[in-house]
Amino acid sequence: MDSTWAEQRRQNARLQADRLREREATESAQAAEYLRLFISAARRTGLEPEPLHVRAGDGKQAKTPYRGWYLKADKSVAVDEDGKFYILTAPLTLAQRLRGVKPEPSPPTLILGKGGRDGEQIDLTEALTMRIPTWAAG
């Protein structure tokens, strides 16, 4: 009886994990589409991409090889010219600050700053609208 109960719990946990991954993949695909529309609007309206930097908690920063658009006022997230999404906060060594860093892209999210401190999260569509009010017009 105990082994049947334990197996059922494992199956339920796997099912929940699968559902979470599916939901995250769906949300990421939607966010990627929003970013694609935003980049198109940026190019159409003449909003030029700028060099992207990674910032440490102490305010120091490092160059990246990417150009794109910051999506939050604190410059903690951005999208590059190819539509890749970056979280641009990380601890930095002296060597990284001098030589620069090459952050890996992250799956885009519909909520920027999710899981961060209170008041620091914003809906992706709201952040995009703050940058280009007509981005969704296509």
Secondary structure, DSSP 4 states (H G I P E B T S, - for coil): -HHHHHHHHHHHHHHHHHHHHHHHHHHHHHHHHHHHHHHHHHHHHT---EEEEEE-TTS-EEEEEEEEEE-STT--EEEETTS-EEE-B----HHHHHH---PPPB---SEETTTSSTT--EEHHHHHHHH-TTGGG-
